[in-house]
Amino acid sequence: GMTLMACMPPLDQQEQDITRALQSVDAWDPVGDAATLLADGETVMVLHKIDTKLEGTAWVITGVNNGTGGVTSLIATSEPSIEFGAEDRFTMNTGCNTASGTYTTDGTSAVAFEQVITTEMACLEPEGLMDQERMLLDALATTTTYEITGVTITFRDDDGAARFTGRLTESPLP
């Protein structure tokens, strides 16, 4: 089935083209981390596996669990972020302080943040920044899995509740 939704041009045409192409597929050829979809022996589309590695990525944090079960947006001017560098090291900017430490992952979905240290500046403005930082650090401490969908990431706890969310920066780390 399909979800009916009106899209603005040129997305409506793109959707029609993709739907038509998918309906014509009569074979597929898996090679490595990709699958080539074929119609009458001609390539219609090539699907690639999404890279789920954290190393070398940087994310703008877009939401954090508010402690009552919901994910809330962040203070607009605070620009919190998290970067995953080499040797299993991470750095998080909370909008005030910087947290850093190590992370372990299975490369697909499990993650744990460890040996976290934080700078200890007091940021009185904008109002609520220290509360936001506390929520981010709490989220970091309770995160056990992550899921990358396109350019977004969701970090979750053992119960599957979203702890914090992010969007891939335009220039990932080298």
N, C-alpha and C positions, 0 to 999 in steps of 0.2 A: 504494500500500500504506500501511498504518498501523502504527505501533508500538504494541504492546499493553502497557499499563501501567495499573495500578490507581491511580486518583486518589481523594483523600479528598473527601467532600461539602464544599462545593457544587461543587467543580471537576469532579467526574464528570458532574454534570448539565449544567454549562456546556459541557463537551466534547461531550456528546451533542447539545445544542441547536445548537452550531456545525456539527458534522458533518451533522446533518439539514438545516440551512439551506444549507450548501454543496452538498449533493446535489440540492437543489431548483433551483439556479441554471440558467437556460436562456438568459441573455443578460447582457451587461455593457456599460457605457457609460463610456468613459474621458473625464474632463473635468479638464484641468489636471494637477495632481499627485495626482489621486484616480481611483479606478475604482469605479463603483456596480455591484454585483452584483444582478441582477433575477431574479425568478421570477414568471411570468405577469404581467409588467408592474409588479410591486410591488418596491420596494427591500427586499432581503434583508440587505445589508451594504454598507458603504462602506469601501474600503481607501484609506489615505493613504500617500503616499511618506514614508519616514523622512527627517527632516532630518539631513544628514551634515555640516553646518557645525560647525567647532570654535568659532568666535568666539561669545563670550557664554556658554560652558559651563564648568562646574566639575566636577571628578571626584575622588572619593576613590580613591587608588591601592590596589588590592587584591592585586597580585602583581607580582613582578619576576623577570626571568631571573637565575638564580644563577650564570651563567657556564659551566655544564656542560650546557647544553641544556634545563634545566627551569625552569618558573616556580614560585617558592616564595612562600608567604604572608609577610606582613610582621610586624614586632614590633607586637603588639596595641595598645600604648599610644602608638605613634609617630604615627599618623594622617597619613601623607603624602598630598599632594594636588597636583593640577595645574589651573590655571585659564587659560582662553584669553580675553584681553581684546580691546579695540579696537586698531586699528592694528597688527595682527599681533604683539602682545606676549603673552608667556606668563609665568607665575610657577609654580614648583614648590616646594612645601614638602617636604623630604626626611625630615622628622621631627626634624631637627636644624637644618640650614641652609636657606637659600632660594636657589634658582637662578632666574634670569630671563634673558630675551633675546627674540629674535624667532623667528617661525616662518613658513614659507611652505607653502602648500597649494594644490592644484588644486580644493579644495572638495568633493572626493568621496573620495579615498583617499590621495593622495601627501602626505607632510609631511616637512619638514626643520626641525630646530631649529638656530638660528645665534646667534652673538654671545652665547653663554651666559656669564654671570658668576655667581659663587656667593659667599655670605658664608662666612667661614672659622672658625666656632666649632668647638671640640673638644667633642664630647658623649660622655662616658665612660659614662653610664647612660641607658637600660638597656644592658646588654652587647650588643654586636653592631650598635649603631645606626650607627657609622661604616662598617662593612662594608655595611650596607643602603644607606647613602647612596652609597657607591662604586658599588654595583650599579645604583642608580637613575640616577646620572649617566652610567654606561657605557651603560645602556639608552637614555637620551635621545640620546646621541651616535651611536648606531647605528640609530635608528629611521628608516624611510623610508616606511612606510605606516601607515594606521590603518583600523579597521573598527568601525563603531557597529552594535550589535545590540540593539535595545530600549534599555535603560538601562545597557548595558555597552559598554566600548570596549577594543579590543586594539590595541596599537602593535606593529608587526612590523619586522624588518630585511629586507635584500635577499633573503635565503634563505627568507623567510616565517616565520621563527621568532618566536614571541612574545617581545617585549622587556619590556613591562610592560602591566598590565591595570588597568582602573578601573571604577567605578560612578558614574553621574551623581548629583550631590548633589541633595537634595530642593529646593534653591532655587538654580537656575542664576543666573548673573550677569545683571543687567538689560541 
